[in-house]
Amino acid sequence: MKKIILVFSLILSFSAAHSQMKVGANLPDFQLKSNEETTVNLASLKGKTVLIDFWASWCAPCRLANRKLAPLYNQYKEENFEIVGIALDTDQTKWRNAIQKDKLAYQQLIDPKGFDAKSAVLFGVEELPNSYLFDTSGTLVAINPTVEEIIMQIKK
């Protein structure tokens, strides 16, 4: 029994240690395709307050979150603030339709392998929606921040 508990504890601690980007981590340097057929490198956003928002067109809570993020972006985009949506959709048509329907004006990227996508693994995304707030130096300051926390960071 002790061996089972020990093995289970080791598995949990290994999973926790590798399962999610931690506060204090740097904005990762990787590229994804946008809905405008351009390649976007996340590291190029350093110097802005950046919210990385993982979502999918089929995710009802994500679509509800989009209703808050779209006006937030429109209100603060002139204040050195950027939102980057990273969709884990496997169907690009549904993804593009959701962007239009939700009126998302901020950058939209896709990593089309679902939860096995490189970006999802790098950030440790295990559920949607999931968001990461980086300050202007490119340091992760909050995971799944509230709108109030995002605004406080923008105003710093």
C-alpha positions as CSV (number, residue, x, y, z in Angstrom):
1,M,0.0,0.0,0.0
2,K,2.8,2.4,0.8
3,K,4.4,1.8,-2.6
4,I,1.1,2.6,-4.3
5,I,0.8,5.9,-2.3
6,L,4.4,6.7,-3.1
7,V,4.0,6.1,-6.8
8,F,0.7,8.1,-6.9
9,S,2.4,11.0,-5.0
10,L,5.3,11.0,-7.5
11,I,3.0,11.0,-10.4
12,L,1.0,13.9,-9.0
13,S,4.1,16.0,-8.1
14,F,5.6,15.3,-11.6
15,S,2.3,16.3,-13.3
16,A,1.9,19.4,-11.2
17,A,5.5,20.5,-11.8
18,H,5.1,20.1,-15.6
19,S,1.4,20.8,-16.1
20,Q,1.2,24.6,-16.2
21,M,3.2,27.7,-16.8
22,K,3.8,29.4,-13.4
23,V,3.5,33.0,-12.4
24,G,7.0,34.6,-13.0
25,A,7.6,32.7,-16.3
26,N,8.4,34.6,-19.4
27,L,6.2,35.1,-22.5
28,P,7.1,32.1,-24.7
29,D,8.7,32.5,-28.0
30,F,6.7,30.6,-30.5
31,Q,4.7,31.3,-33.7
32,L,1.2,30.4,-34.8
33,K,-0.9,31.2,-37.9
34,S,-3.6,33.9,-37.5
35,N,-7.1,34.1,-39.0
36,E,-5.6,36.6,-41.4
37,E,-3.1,34.0,-42.7
38,T,-0.1,35.7,-41.1
39,T,2.4,34.2,-38.7
40,V,2.5,35.8,-35.3
41,N,5.3,35.4,-32.8
42,L,4.2,35.8,-29.2
43,A,7.6,37.1,-28.1
44,S,7.1,40.1,-30.4
45,L,4.4,41.4,-28.1
46,K,6.8,42.1,-25.3
47,G,6.5,45.7,-24.3
48,K,2.7,45.5,-24.0
49,T,0.4,44.1,-21.3
50,V,-0.7,40.8,-23.0
51,L,-3.6,38.5,-22.3
52,I,-3.2,35.1,-23.9
53,D,-6.7,33.5,-24.1
54,F,-7.1,29.9,-25.0
55,W,-10.5,29.1,-26.3
56,A,-12.5,27.0,-28.9
57,S,-15.5,27.6,-31.0
58,W,-17.3,24.6,-29.5
59,C,-16.7,25.8,-25.9
60,A,-19.8,27.6,-24.5
61,P,-18.0,29.1,-21.5
62,C,-15.3,30.4,-23.9
63,R,-17.9,32.1,-26.1
64,L,-19.4,33.7,-23.0
65,A,-15.9,35.0,-22.0
66,N,-15.5,36.5,-25.5
67,R,-18.5,38.7,-24.7
68,K,-16.4,40.3,-21.9
69,L,-13.0,40.3,-23.7
70,A,-14.2,41.9,-26.9
71,P,-15.4,45.2,-25.2
72,L,-12.4,45.1,-22.8
73,Y,-10.0,45.0,-25.8
74,N,-11.9,47.8,-27.6
75,Q,-11.7,50.0,-24.5
76,Y,-8.0,49.5,-23.7
77,K,-6.3,48.7,-27.0
78,E,-4.9,52.2,-27.2
79,E,-3.3,51.7,-23.7
80,N,-0.5,49.3,-24.7
81,F,-2.8,46.3,-24.2
82,E,-3.1,43.3,-26.5
83,I,-5.3,40.2,-26.3
84,V,-4.2,37.1,-28.3
85,G,-6.8,34.4,-28.7
86,I,-5.4,30.9,-29.3
87,A,-8.0,28.5,-30.5
88,L,-7.6,24.8,-30.0
89,D,-10.2,24.1,-32.7
90,T,-9.6,21.3,-35.2
91,D,-12.2,22.8,-37.6
92,Q,-10.9,26.1,-39.0
93,T,-14.3,27.0,-40.6
94,K,-16.1,26.8,-37.2
95,W,-13.2,28.8,-35.7
96,R,-13.5,31.6,-38.3
97,N,-17.3,31.7,-38.0
98,A,-17.0,32.1,-34.2
99,I,-14.5,35.0,-34.6
100,Q,-17.0,36.8,-36.8
101,K,-20.1,36.0,-34.7
102,D,-18.4,37.1,-31.5
103,K,-16.9,40.2,-33.2
104,L,-13.4,39.5,-32.0
105,A,-11.2,42.4,-33.2
106,Y,-8.0,41.2,-31.4
107,Q,-5.4,38.8,-32.8
108,Q,-6.7,35.3,-33.3
109,L,-4.4,32.4,-33.7
110,I,-5.0,28.7,-34.1
111,D,-3.2,25.6,-32.9
112,P,-5.4,23.0,-34.5
113,K,-4.5,19.9,-32.6
114,G,-6.8,20.5,-29.6
115,F,-5.4,19.8,-26.2
116,D,-2.4,18.1,-27.8
117,A,-1.4,21.3,-29.5
118,K,2.2,22.5,-28.8
119,S,0.9,25.8,-27.3
120,A,-1.6,24.0,-25.0
121,V,1.1,21.7,-23.8
122,L,3.6,24.5,-23.3
123,F,1.1,26.5,-21.2
124,G,-0.4,23.4,-19.5
125,V,-3.9,24.0,-20.8
126,E,-6.2,21.3,-19.5
127,E,-9.6,23.1,-19.7
128,L,-11.1,26.0,-21.5
129,P,-11.3,28.9,-21.3
130,N,-7.9,29.5,-19.9
131,S,-6.0,32.8,-19.9
132,Y,-2.6,34.1,-19.0
133,L,-1.7,37.7,-18.2
134,F,1.8,39.0,-19.0
135,D,3.1,42.4,-17.9
136,T,5.0,44.8,-20.2
137,S,8.3,43.0,-19.4
138,G,6.9,39.7,-20.7
139,T,6.5,38.2,-17.2
140,L,3.5,36.1,-16.4
141,V,1.6,37.9,-13.6
142,A,-1.7,36.1,-13.4
143,I,-3.4,32.9,-14.6
144,N,-7.1,33.2,-15.3
145,P,-7.3,36.8,-14.1
146,T,-10.5,38.6,-13.5
147,V,-11.4,41.6,-15.7
148,E,-10.5,43.8,-12.7
149,E,-7.1,42.3,-12.4
150,I,-6.5,42.8,-16.1
151,I,-7.5,46.5,-15.9
152,M,-5.2,47.0,-12.8
153,Q,-2.3,45.6,-14.8
154,I,-3.0,47.8,-17.8
155,K,-3.1,50.9,-15.6
156,K,0.3,50.1,-13.9
